Amino acid sequence: MDAKATLRYARITPRKARRVVDLIKGKKAGDALIALRFMPYRGSQYVEKILKSAMANAEQKKAANPEGMVISRAFVDQGPVMKRMEPRAMGRANVIRKRTSHITLVLSGE
């Protein structure tokens, strides 16, 4: 039985979140949790929170031991982009794109 958790509208760019998600894909949930705790990337905090949520969902469903489940699918989709204006010289303006992410983790029993 699968357990799924999704974080939507996370204020991190999808590229930075994918860097973290790709490192834990295919690992056991317990091992991934330890690895995430010691990663130097800011995205690891978001992914750790989602992984804990997915493990709690698995425990709620009484699927299996959440520590021993494997991260079968993990992906990051792009969310909406907030656009902000930055003033420049001679009355011009630059657009600053503040990107968001939708991060999804799926745990499955062995």
Biotite code that builds the C-alpha atoms (Angstrom):
import biotite.structure as struc

atoms = struc.array([
    struc.Atom([0.000, 0.000, 0.000], chain_id="A", res_id=1, res_name="MET", atom_name="CA", element="C"),
    struc.Atom([1.287, 3.455, -0.864], chain_id="A", res_id=2, res_name="ASP", atom_name="CA", element="C"),
    struc.Atom([1.418, 6.567, 1.273], chain_id="A", res_id=3, res_name="ALA", atom_name="CA", element="C"),
    struc.Atom([1.595, 9.965, -0.374], chain_id="A", res_id=4, res_name="LYS", atom_name="CA", element="C"),
    struc.Atom([2.326, 13.505, 0.812], chain_id="A", res_id=5, res_name="ALA", atom_name="CA", element="C"),
    struc.Atom([2.379, 16.747, -1.163], chain_id="A", res_id=6, res_name="THR", atom_name="CA", element="C"),
    struc.Atom([3.608, 20.217, -0.325], chain_id="A", res_id=7, res_name="LEU", atom_name="CA", element="C"),
    struc.Atom([2.181, 22.851, -2.608], chain_id="A", res_id=8, res_name="ARG", atom_name="CA", element="C"),
    struc.Atom([3.321, 26.432, -3.141], chain_id="A", res_id=9, res_name="TYR", atom_name="CA", element="C"),
    struc.Atom([6.669, 25.921, -1.400], chain_id="A", res_id=10, res_name="ALA", atom_name="CA", element="C"),
    struc.Atom([8.743, 29.098, -1.692], chain_id="A", res_id=11, res_name="ARG", atom_name="CA", element="C"),
    struc.Atom([11.776, 27.447, -3.242], chain_id="A", res_id=12, res_name="ILE", atom_name="CA", element="C"),
    struc.Atom([12.698, 27.174, -6.898], chain_id="A", res_id=13, res_name="THR", atom_name="CA", element="C"),
    struc.Atom([11.982, 23.787, -8.486], chain_id="A", res_id=14, res_name="PRO", atom_name="CA", element="C"),
    struc.Atom([15.600, 23.444, -9.593], chain_id="A", res_id=15, res_name="ARG", atom_name="CA", element="C"),
    struc.Atom([16.895, 23.707, -6.014], chain_id="A", res_id=16, res_name="LYS", atom_name="CA", element="C"),
    struc.Atom([14.233, 21.337, -4.699], chain_id="A", res_id=17, res_name="ALA", atom_name="CA", element="C"),
    struc.Atom([14.951, 18.740, -7.409], chain_id="A", res_id=18, res_name="ARG", atom_name="CA", element="C"),
    struc.Atom([18.611, 18.667, -6.363], chain_id="A", res_id=19, res_name="ARG", atom_name="CA", element="C"),
    struc.Atom([17.547, 17.371, -2.936], chain_id="A", res_id=20, res_name="VAL", atom_name="CA", element="C"),
    struc.Atom([14.725, 15.082, -4.122], chain_id="A", res_id=21, res_name="VAL", atom_name="CA", element="C"),
    struc.Atom([17.000, 13.285, -6.597], chain_id="A", res_id=22, res_name="ASP", atom_name="CA", element="C"),
    struc.Atom([19.413, 12.388, -3.775], chain_id="A", res_id=23, res_name="LEU", atom_name="CA", element="C"),
    struc.Atom([16.810, 10.532, -1.703], chain_id="A", res_id=24, res_name="ILE", atom_name="CA", element="C"),
    struc.Atom([14.830, 8.840, -4.482], chain_id="A", res_id=25, res_name="LYS", atom_name="CA", element="C"),
    struc.Atom([14.856, 5.047, -4.060], chain_id="A", res_id=26, res_name="GLY", atom_name="CA", element="C"),
    struc.Atom([16.141, 5.097, -0.454], chain_id="A", res_id=27, res_name="LYS", atom_name="CA", element="C"),
    struc.Atom([14.396, 3.755, 2.617], chain_id="A", res_id=28, res_name="LYS", atom_name="CA", element="C"),
    struc.Atom([12.442, 6.405, 4.501], chain_id="A", res_id=29, res_name="ALA", atom_name="CA", element="C"),
    struc.Atom([14.482, 6.089, 7.693], chain_id="A", res_id=30, res_name="GLY", atom_name="CA", element="C"),
    struc.Atom([17.789, 6.406, 5.853], chain_id="A", res_id=31, res_name="ASP", atom_name="CA", element="C"),
    struc.Atom([16.510, 9.336, 3.795], chain_id="A", res_id=32, res_name="ALA", atom_name="CA", element="C"),
    struc.Atom([15.367, 11.152, 6.938], chain_id="A", res_id=33, res_name="LEU", atom_name="CA", element="C"),
    struc.Atom([18.853, 10.919, 8.429], chain_id="A", res_id=34, res_name="ILE", atom_name="CA", element="C"),
    struc.Atom([20.458, 12.020, 5.161], chain_id="A", res_id=35, res_name="ALA", atom_name="CA", element="C"),
    struc.Atom([18.125, 15.012, 4.868], chain_id="A", res_id=36, res_name="LEU", atom_name="CA", element="C"),
    struc.Atom([18.906, 16.159, 8.380], chain_id="A", res_id=37, res_name="ARG", atom_name="CA", element="C"),
    struc.Atom([22.587, 16.649, 7.533], chain_id="A", res_id=38, res_name="PHE", atom_name="CA", element="C"),
    struc.Atom([22.304, 18.062, 4.007], chain_id="A", res_id=39, res_name="MET", atom_name="CA", element="C"),
    struc.Atom([23.571, 21.617, 3.595], chain_id="A", res_id=40, res_name="PRO", atom_name="CA", element="C"),
    struc.Atom([20.796, 22.604, 1.152], chain_id="A", res_id=41, res_name="TYR", atom_name="CA", element="C"),
    struc.Atom([17.814, 24.746, 2.113], chain_id="A", res_id=42, res_name="ARG", atom_name="CA", element="C"),
    struc.Atom([15.483, 22.460, 0.157], chain_id="A", res_id=43, res_name="GLY", atom_name="CA", element="C"),
    struc.Atom([16.238, 19.598, 2.522], chain_id="A", res_id=44, res_name="SER", atom_name="CA", element="C"),
    struc.Atom([14.085, 21.252, 5.219], chain_id="A", res_id=45, res_name="GLN", atom_name="CA", element="C"),
    struc.Atom([11.053, 21.223, 2.923], chain_id="A", res_id=46, res_name="TYR", atom_name="CA", element="C"),
    struc.Atom([11.632, 17.635, 1.784], chain_id="A", res_id=47, res_name="VAL", atom_name="CA", element="C"),
    struc.Atom([12.227, 16.434, 5.354], chain_id="A", res_id=48, res_name="GLU", atom_name="CA", element="C"),
    struc.Atom([8.879, 17.916, 6.383], chain_id="A", res_id=49, res_name="LYS", atom_name="CA", element="C"),
    struc.Atom([7.095, 16.160, 3.494], chain_id="A", res_id=50, res_name="ILE", atom_name="CA", element="C"),
    struc.Atom([8.830, 12.855, 4.221], chain_id="A", res_id=51, res_name="LEU", atom_name="CA", element="C"),
    struc.Atom([7.700, 12.990, 7.850], chain_id="A", res_id=52, res_name="LYS", atom_name="CA", element="C"),
    struc.Atom([4.176, 13.693, 6.658], chain_id="A", res_id=53, res_name="SER", atom_name="CA", element="C"),
    struc.Atom([4.248, 10.741, 4.244], chain_id="A", res_id=54, res_name="ALA", atom_name="CA", element="C"),
    struc.Atom([5.528, 8.477, 7.031], chain_id="A", res_id=55, res_name="MET", atom_name="CA", element="C"),
    struc.Atom([2.697, 9.666, 9.304], chain_id="A", res_id=56, res_name="ALA", atom_name="CA", element="C"),
    struc.Atom([0.209, 8.966, 6.499], chain_id="A", res_id=57, res_name="ASN", atom_name="CA", element="C"),
    struc.Atom([1.603, 5.435, 6.156], chain_id="A", res_id=58, res_name="ALA", atom_name="CA", element="C"),
    struc.Atom([1.306, 4.897, 9.887], chain_id="A", res_id=59, res_name="GLU", atom_name="CA", element="C"),
    struc.Atom([-2.282, 6.187, 9.830], chain_id="A", res_id=60, res_name="GLN", atom_name="CA", element="C"),
    struc.Atom([-3.177, 3.768, 6.996], chain_id="A", res_id=61, res_name="LYS", atom_name="CA", element="C"),
    struc.Atom([-1.449, 0.937, 8.896], chain_id="A", res_id=62, res_name="LYS", atom_name="CA", element="C"),
    struc.Atom([0.316, 0.106, 5.622], chain_id="A", res_id=63, res_name="ALA", atom_name="CA", element="C"),
    struc.Atom([3.662, -1.092, 6.939], chain_id="A", res_id=64, res_name="ALA", atom_name="CA", element="C"),
    struc.Atom([6.546, 0.024, 9.104], chain_id="A", res_id=65, res_name="ASN", atom_name="CA", element="C"),
    struc.Atom([7.069, 3.629, 7.902], chain_id="A", res_id=66, res_name="PRO", atom_name="CA", element="C"),
    struc.Atom([10.828, 3.473, 8.592], chain_id="A", res_id=67, res_name="GLU", atom_name="CA", element="C"),
    struc.Atom([11.242, 0.524, 6.225], chain_id="A", res_id=68, res_name="GLY", atom_name="CA", element="C"),
    struc.Atom([9.154, 1.867, 3.348], chain_id="A", res_id=69, res_name="MET", atom_name="CA", element="C"),
    struc.Atom([10.925, 2.950, 0.174], chain_id="A", res_id=70, res_name="VAL", atom_name="CA", element="C"),
    struc.Atom([10.560, 6.312, -1.553], chain_id="A", res_id=71, res_name="ILE", atom_name="CA", element="C"),
    struc.Atom([9.214, 4.952, -4.816], chain_id="A", res_id=72, res_name="SER", atom_name="CA", element="C"),
    struc.Atom([8.285, 8.239, -6.486], chain_id="A", res_id=73, res_name="ARG", atom_name="CA", element="C"),
    struc.Atom([9.489, 11.726, -5.702], chain_id="A", res_id=74, res_name="ALA", atom_name="CA", element="C"),
    struc.Atom([9.094, 14.649, -8.029], chain_id="A", res_id=75, res_name="PHE", atom_name="CA", element="C"),
    struc.Atom([8.983, 18.433, -8.064], chain_id="A", res_id=76, res_name="VAL", atom_name="CA", element="C"),
    struc.Atom([6.629, 20.408, -10.290], chain_id="A", res_id=77, res_name="ASP", atom_name="CA", element="C"),
    struc.Atom([6.709, 24.126, -10.875], chain_id="A", res_id=78, res_name="GLN", atom_name="CA", element="C"),
    struc.Atom([4.063, 26.184, -9.119], chain_id="A", res_id=79, res_name="GLY", atom_name="CA", element="C"),
    struc.Atom([2.899, 29.690, -9.911], chain_id="A", res_id=80, res_name="PRO", atom_name="CA", element="C"),
    struc.Atom([5.514, 32.410, -10.318], chain_id="A", res_id=81, res_name="VAL", atom_name="CA", element="C"),
    struc.Atom([5.161, 35.655, -8.383], chain_id="A", res_id=82, res_name="MET", atom_name="CA", element="C"),
    struc.Atom([6.420, 38.582, -10.411], chain_id="A", res_id=83, res_name="LYS", atom_name="CA", element="C"),
    struc.Atom([7.944, 41.612, -8.721], chain_id="A", res_id=84, res_name="ARG", atom_name="CA", element="C"),
    struc.Atom([9.334, 44.791, -10.275], chain_id="A", res_id=85, res_name="MET", atom_name="CA", element="C"),
    struc.Atom([12.785, 46.147, -9.505], chain_id="A", res_id=86, res_name="GLU", atom_name="CA", element="C"),
    struc.Atom([13.507, 49.759, -10.472], chain_id="A", res_id=87, res_name="PRO", atom_name="CA", element="C"),
    struc.Atom([16.493, 50.352, -12.749], chain_id="A", res_id=88, res_name="ARG", atom_name="CA", element="C"),
    struc.Atom([18.226, 53.339, -14.254], chain_id="A", res_id=89, res_name="ALA", atom_name="CA", element="C"),
    struc.Atom([16.460, 55.866, -16.510], chain_id="A", res_id=90, res_name="MET", atom_name="CA", element="C"),
    struc.Atom([12.933, 54.829, -15.494], chain_id="A", res_id=91, res_name="GLY", atom_name="CA", element="C"),
    struc.Atom([13.255, 51.219, -16.591], chain_id="A", res_id=92, res_name="ARG", atom_name="CA", element="C"),
    struc.Atom([12.318, 48.157, -14.559], chain_id="A", res_id=93, res_name="ALA", atom_name="CA", element="C"),
    struc.Atom([13.446, 44.548, -14.275], chain_id="A", res_id=94, res_name="ASN", atom_name="CA", element="C"),
    struc.Atom([11.112, 41.664, -13.501], chain_id="A", res_id=95, res_name="VAL", atom_name="CA", element="C"),
    struc.Atom([12.102, 39.463, -10.577], chain_id="A", res_id=96, res_name="ILE", atom_name="CA", element="C"),
    struc.Atom([10.503, 36.020, -10.723], chain_id="A", res_id=97, res_name="ARG", atom_name="CA", element="C"),
    struc.Atom([9.877, 34.420, -7.347], chain_id="A", res_id=98, res_name="LYS", atom_name="CA", element="C"),
    struc.Atom([9.282, 30.784, -8.217], chain_id="A", res_id=99, res_name="ARG", atom_name="CA", element="C"),
    struc.Atom([7.309, 28.245, -6.209], chain_id="A", res_id=100, res_name="THR", atom_name="CA", element="C"),
    struc.Atom([7.273, 24.447, -6.211], chain_id="A", res_id=101, res_name="SER", atom_name="CA", element="C"),
    struc.Atom([4.863, 21.569, -5.695], chain_id="A", res_id=102, res_name="HIS", atom_name="CA", element="C"),
    struc.Atom([6.812, 18.703, -4.084], chain_id="A", res_id=103, res_name="ILE", atom_name="CA", element="C"),
    struc.Atom([5.336, 15.172, -3.979], chain_id="A", res_id=104, res_name="THR", atom_name="CA", element="C"),
    struc.Atom([6.672, 12.033, -2.250], chain_id="A", res_id=105, res_name="LEU", atom_name="CA", element="C"),
    struc.Atom([5.193, 8.543, -2.527], chain_id="A", res_id=106, res_name="VAL", atom_name="CA", element="C"),
    struc.Atom([6.249, 5.783, -0.129], chain_id="A", res_id=107, res_name="LEU", atom_name="CA", element="C"),
    struc.Atom([5.595, 2.151, -0.933], chain_id="A", res_id=108, res_name="SER", atom_name="CA", element="C"),
    struc.Atom([6.109, -1.031, 1.058], chain_id="A", res_id=109, res_name="GLY", atom_name="CA", element="C"),
    struc.Atom([8.813, -3.456, 0.022], chain_id="A", res_id=110, res_name="GLU", atom_name="CA", element="C"),
])
